[in-house]
């Protein structure tokens, strides 16, 4: 940490002299060295401190200790950071932060000064410079040429071809007033703008430029540039860059995330990676290439302007050919084309023909419901659907990318219908609408309306169609009774439940009978249920025993199923017992 060009031994010499000198001698020593070296006394003291000079007097007892806690410092930093604007500025000064915290009771009045708070901010990395600095980025690597391409667009230095007098209109005229100067949204008052599209190969650093004189970024321009960059060039022996990459990285522009472009990338088996807004470092190579191209090529436009778009692209192609062939990439130490030439056969995927690529571009399909007038509405416009389509039919709409006024319309069975935009006349009526009181119009008969007319006219004979009895169709079926549960109570799943067959055998065993007579079985059937518990089976056995022994249970209610199945046995037990014993 020595001063540039100064001998380290000089700092050690000054520190040693100041360490053992009195206060008056120290001032004379510093003054002498300052005059000799041609600098101020402060620089001499700083040089001495770097080599061990501790200064005057004793160190403070509270050196290294903060008057504020980390929580108080973080709250102060949060108040300051809360005033951050979209222009990446923190507008609240430290004295205002101190004032707000003192008024809120977080700091005591006069506890610390604004400079002390700033020093704490610097120590903890919470000062404005640290808070506004970009987050650390992770370096990216690609595996081979044509593994990753990066794409970006910006505004050319010569933003149009309109000559004003003898001077050409240059973009520098009032760009200082722009917030984000290199994007075409700034030129809303200009009908057309000269856009510069660049594509770079991440591994080799190869740059491919092309210019468009358009109203702004759109999908059609983007697709044309991508196909032009990946296709074989007119002179491949001088400009070898071509082929479809595996990955394409770009920003989140409206054209870059449009459905037609995404569909094209998907069909070409290119992974499209769109970085989040406000993070241009994600495609830092092509962003840096924009700056390189401005310095290398567009700086020459100030000497000789391009009269039209064709000459500008011809000059750009010529310079790119020379730039990629001669200028070396620092990372590899080789020219860009020399690095790209290391691509293998498996890594070079040739772009299909332009006709095939055009067919691969299809917009994202959507649906619309046909109304009673055989119309559909798309983006606020009305379209006639020609063909046999019924009201309420949901149609699949696929836009034709290169004919925006037309759509491909088909139903769920794949039938294609013609779709024609409807012209509107005065007061918002259809231009071909029938005038009330003057004329009548109707749609041509389709299959549905023709059937309705024939059915109402009796042309379809249904005299032999009569309803028939349906019982004979199910006479051969026999359904088994299904077990169930009581409607007014649930069976506890933890209590064992037995079927009626199992319950019959358990009652017979409890009665000690080897078998049941038909009369006994018929009598027992009155007390059996599907899904009986042990307690219910015991009650049924007690009831049967009372009949067999002739004791005659006088209870008028025998609760077989928790009070839900009542049996009246009063004055009937003796007769039933006699019947059961055959007396």
HELIX and SHEET records of a PDB file:
HELIX    1   1 UNK A    8  UNK A   19  1                                  12    
HELIX    2   2 UNK A   23  UNK A   37  1                                  15    
HELIX    3   3 UNK A   41  UNK A   50  1                                  10    
HELIX    4   4 UNK A   70  UNK A   81  1                                  12    
HELIX    5   5 UNK A   94  UNK A  103  1                                  10    
HELIX    6   6 UNK A  114  UNK A  124  1                                  11    
HELIX    7   7 UNK A  128  UNK A  132  1                                   5    
HELIX    8   8 UNK A  171  UNK A  173  5                                   3    
HELIX    9   9 UNK A  175  UNK A  177  5                                   3    
HELIX   10  10 UNK A  184  UNK A  186  5                                   3    
HELIX   11  11 UNK A  219  UNK A  230  1                                  12    
HELIX   12  12 UNK A  259  UNK A  267  1                                   9    
HELIX   13  13 UNK A  280  UNK A  283  5                                   4    
HELIX   14  14 UNK A  284  UNK A  296  1                                  13    
HELIX   15  15 UNK A  298  UNK A  302  5                                   5    
HELIX   16  16 UNK A  309  UNK A  326  1                                  18    
HELIX   17  17 UNK A  336  UNK A  340  1                                   5    
HELIX   18  18 UNK A  354  UNK A  360  1                                   7    
HELIX   19  19 UNK A  426  UNK A  428  5                                   3    
HELIX   20  20 UNK A  447  UNK A  456  1                                  10    
HELIX   21  21 UNK A  471  UNK A  473  5                                   3    
HELIX   22  22 UNK A  500  UNK A  511  1                                  12    
HELIX   23  23 UNK A  518  UNK A  524  1                                   7    
HELIX   24  24 UNK A  525  UNK A  527  5                                   3    
HELIX   25  25 UNK A  534  UNK A  549  1                                  16    
HELIX   26  26 UNK A  573  UNK A  581  1                                   9    
SHEET    1   A 5 UNK A 207  UNK A 214  0                                        
SHEET    2   A 5 UNK A 193  UNK A 201 -1                                        
SHEET    3   A 5 UNK A 148  UNK A 155 -1                                        
SHEET    4   A 5 UNK A 247  UNK A 250  1                                        
SHEET    5   A 5 UNK A 271  UNK A 274  1                                        
SHEET    1   B 2 UNK A 163  UNK A 164  0                                        
SHEET    2   B 2 UNK A 167  UNK A 168 -1                                        
SHEET    1   C 2 UNK A 328  UNK A 329  0                                        
SHEET    2   C 2 UNK A 334  UNK A 335 -1                                        
SHEET    1   D 6 UNK A 366  UNK A 369  0                                        
SHEET    2   D 6 UNK A 394  UNK A 399 -1                                        
SHEET    3   D 6 UNK A 407  UNK A 410 -1                                        
SHEET    4   D 6 UNK A 416  UNK A 421 -1                                        
SHEET    5   D 6 UNK A 381  UNK A 386 -1                                        
SHEET    6   D 6 UNK A 375  UNK A 378 -1                                        
END                                                                             
